[in-house]
């Protein structure tokens, strides 16, 4: 299937930019899905894709997901994403990221980038040398740095909302919560859970990480292939996507699912099946929006306290999705999509009605970034 057919198949994207600079080995794709609510914001992923078609499919899917995440979070942002084709462990150079920054800059603020899988603060710093349209830059440059504590805090709020809805209280004291994955987000989440008196059960493919957490927090650990099937109140996936699938779903022993991983449902029908099984699902892109909220605050002029305060809104957003699902008799995953789509449509119409004001958020953010 050719690139134009793939773009048509994966949603109505506003713009897809192919970025190539052979002098520094840059092959990248920027996908802007929708800017009805504001400029498209989404991270840059560096991954050793099998081929360019796989990279294109990934960036199209991820950029659409960012549109829904921003809309459901109540942010004045659109959805975009970028992928750099390459090995993040061996092919990173200053020149590569600065060349990529020039392509970002050519979009004049329509797309704002950030960290993602395979990229870090230092990479954002190099991009920042060429464009103001980047977030997650080091704190020394007025940025927010690592977004994972804020993503994890939002996940904590999502877990509390799920507990409130399913168990009648948002107190996590004594609650068994199975955390799959101890990367940056999972590690911070475990810390927050322990502080709240919960009893995390953890697993990760990196046994050194597991040992550090068990030693530090005196918590239980199980093997990676058993974590999904633990007897617990809440399952918190914080690693791979598509973990709720035909092979796993009937073996789940949790009362609710609320975690930081993206695309937890292998297919939409698995969300419907969770509803039939009586397992409450807190939609992943609503729960894990804390990192996006954090970099949005960076665009306004960064304050860590304000970012943490903003991530508390994940609690209300998740409850809003639950209420909509109950009202309309649909799965929570479908309710989240409906909530996002209604906001995109409503605000999009308002912007069309007042075209003279439609660029205001772009201008304001550009002025802030050039501070």
Secondary structure, DSSP 8 states (H G I E B T S, - for coil): --HHHHHHHT---SEEEEEEETTTTEEEEEEEEE-SSSSEE--EEEE--SSHHHHHHHHHHHHHHHHHHHHHTT-S-EEEEEEEES-TTTS--HHHHHHHHHHHHTTTTSEEB---TT--HHHHHHHHTT-S-B-S--GGGTS----HHHHHHHHHHHHHHHHHHHHS----TT-EEEEE--SHHHHHHHHHHHHTT-EEEEE-S-HHHHHHHHHHH--EE--TTTGGG---SEEEE-S-S--BSTTTGGG---SEE--S-S--BSSHHHHHHHHHHT-EE--HHHHTTHHHHHHHHHHH---HHHHHHHHTHHHHHHHHHHHHHHHHT--HHHHHHHHHHHHHHHHHHHHHHTGGGTTHHHHHHHHHHT-
